[in-house]
Amino acid sequence: MIKSAKELAIMAEGGKKLSRILKEVLEKVGPGISTLEIDSWTEERIIAAGGIPSFKSVPKYHWATCTGLNEEVVHSIPRKDKLIKEGDLLKIDLGMCYQGFHTDLSWTVLVSNIATEQHSNKDKSYLEKLKFLEAGKRALNEAIKVAKEGNRIGHISQKIEEIITGAGYRPVEVLTGHGIGQRLHEEPMIPGVLRRRLKDTPELVSGMTLAIEVIYCLGSSEVVMKKDGWTIVSKDGKIAGLFERTIAVSGYKPIVITP
């Protein structure tokens, strides 16, 4: 929650910096790179931008990012031995505290050095993965549009569920987006499904700052935690997607803080 135009300006500046960092890191990604390298690049850029890695403020989490591959859904620990391969789905989740305010951002990409035309002739799974990712992007964009004053958290949840299930995929019900501001994780929680009556969900008011997350799977929505105590994966081993932006609720329309 923000209380003034000055606080919004600080979050917006931090959010733009975080978006640029993600763009720069994604431009360096390719087969053979480890997820720990991605984490190191990200941390270097966050510090160079005058920020602090938000995720390191989470007790017992020692990395700047969560970097997942394929069936890994969220909270994936970066590792030196986790190397990216051609055709992998890579999820990068990063956060930055800038001048006292956190922003949070996640994106999923299909790792490839081969042109789409070549893939379309050789590997139908490539195009299926692209279709899977497009549904997540669309769900996030449409969910942001309804995050406006007078609506409710349920409108965001409903929109995510509608688009993801309409595309034939499954939102992960036990994982949510969240409020964000002077703390990385704040109320309210923002589920990817409508769990109760719309009118019983929290009302959206001007000044709310939210990290809206679309978390979904190709198959079952059931997830399990790996032995490392952090990494959450799809129970059936099928691919998962993650898309997230930080936004602010206003009286006119949502303000995207991490463009």
N, C-alpha and C positions, 0 to 999 in steps of 0.2 A: 504494500500500500504506500502510495506517495502522498505527501501533504502540501506540495507547492510546485509551481512551475520550475523552480530552481532544481528541485529533486528530480523532476521528470527530465530536465535537460541533462543532468548528470547521468541518469540511467540511459538516456538516448545516446549520449556520447560513448558510454561504455559498451552499449549494444552494437553500435556501428563498428567499434574497434573489434569486438568479438566476431562479428560477421566477416570482417576482412581477414581475421586470423584463420577462420575456418576455410575461407576461399583459398588463401595462400597454401594451407596445409594440403587441401584436396588436390591442388595442382601438382604437388610433389608425390602423390600416392601412385603406386604401380606395383605390379607383380614383383615379389622378392623382398619387399620392404616389411619390416616387422612392426607390429602394433606398438611396441615400446619405442621405436624410432618416431612414430607419429606422435606419441605422448611427449617425447623430449622436444620435438620441434614446436609443439603447441605450447608447452610451458615456457620455452625461451621467448616466444612471441608475446605471450600474455605479460610476462615480466617487462619485456621491452616496451610494451604499450602502456606501462605504468599501472598494471593491474596485479592482482594476486589470484592464483588458481583457486576458484571457489571450492572445487571438490576436495582439496586438501584440508578444508575446514570440517569435513565429515569425519567423525572419530574413526580412527584405524584405517582410513583410506589414504593411500600414500601417493596417488597419481593425479595428474592434471586433467585426465580424460577418462572416459570409459570407451573402449574401442572393441566392438564386437564384430564377429564374422558369421554370416550365414544363419545358423539356428540360434546363435546367441542373441538374446533379446535386449537386456539392459545390464548395466553395472559390470560390464566385462573388463576384467583387469588387463592392462597392457602387458605383453610379455615379449621377451627377446626371441623366444622360440616359436612365436605365433606369426608365421610369415603369410603375407597376402599372395593369393594365386589368381591367375586369370579366371574370370567368371565368378569370383567371390562377391557376396554382398557385404560391404563394409559399413558399419555404423560408427560414427564419431559423435560423442556427446561431450560437450565442454561447457565450463562456466567460468565467469570472471567476476571478481569483486573489484569495482573501480570507484574510488573516492567514497567508499562506504556502502555502495549498492551493487547487488548481484544481478547478473543476467545469465541466462541459460539457453543453450542452443544445441540441437541435434540434427543430423542429416544422415541419410543412407544412400550409398552410391553403388553402382555395379562396376567393379574394377575390370577394365578392359583396355588393351592397346590396339584392338582390331576394329575396323570400321563396321558400322551397323549392317551395311549391305553384305559384307562377308559373313557375318554371323547369321543373318536371316536365311542364307543359303545352306548353312552347315549345322546350326544349333538352334532348334526351336526353343530350348529352355532359356536362351538369352532373351528372346522377345517376351517370353512369359514372365521373366524377372523384371523386365522393363515395365510391363503392364502392372505387375504387382506394386512396383515403386510409384507409378503414376497415381494409383488409387490412394496411397498414403499422402502424397503431395496435395492431391485434390481435397482429401478429407481435412487436412490442416488448413488449407486456404479457406475452405467454406466454414470451418469451425471458427476461425478468426473473425469472419464477417458477422457472425451472430453474437460475438462477445462485446455487446454494447449496452450502455446504460438502459435499464428497464427490462432487459432480458434476464435470464437466470443461468446459473452454471449448467442446469439441465439442458438448456438449448445447445450449449457446446457439446455436451455428452451425446445428445440425441443426433446431432449432425455428424459427428464422427462415426457413431454406430450405423447410421443410415447409409453412409457412403461406403464404409468398409464392408459391411455385410452385403450391401447391394452389389458390390464388385465380386462377391464370392469368397471373401476372406473373413477372419475372425478377430475382433478387438480383444486384447488381453484384459480381462475384467479385474484382475487383482492388482494391476499397476495403473497409476494415475499421473496426470499433470498436477500442478500445485501453484499456490500463490508464491510470490517472490518479491524481494525488496532488500531491506537491511539484513535479512537472513535468506539463505539459499532456499530453504523450504519453509513455507508459511501456509496458513489456511487461506483459502479453502482448497480441498482436494478436488481435482477435476477428472472424474472417471471418463473412460472412453465408451461407456454404455450408460443408458439412463436406468439407474437402479431403483428409483422411486418416482412418485408423481412429480411432474414438472414443477408444480406450484410449491412443492415441499423442498426444493433445492434452493441454495442461497441466491439472493438477488444480486445482480451486477450493478455496482455503483461507480460513479466517476472517481478516479484515483486508484482503483484496484490495479495491481500489476500482477500478471499471470504468466506462468510458463505452461502453455498449452501443448500437450503431447499426444501424438497419434502412435499407439503401440499396438501392433497387430501381427498375426501369423497367417501363413498360407493354409495350414491345416487346423488342428485343434488349438483352442485358446489356452489350454492347460500348460503351465510352465513349472519348472523345477529349478532348484538352486544347485550349483556344482559344489564340489568339496572345498573349493577355495573360500566359500562363505560369502561370495559377492556375485559371481557371474550367474545370471538367470537365463536359462535356455528353454526352447520349446520342448515339451515333453515328448512329442512324436518325432523330433529331429528335423522338422521341416523349417524352411526359412522364415525369418521374422523381419519386420521393418520398423523404423523409428524416425519420426519427424517431429521437430519441436521448435517453437519460436517463443520469445518473450514479448508480451504485448501489454499495453495500458488501456484501460477502459476509460472512455470519455463520454461527454454528453452528446457528441456528434457521431463519431465513428471510432472503431478501434485504432490505436496507434501502435504500429509494429516497431518495437524497440530494437529487435535484431533482424534488420531487413535482409 
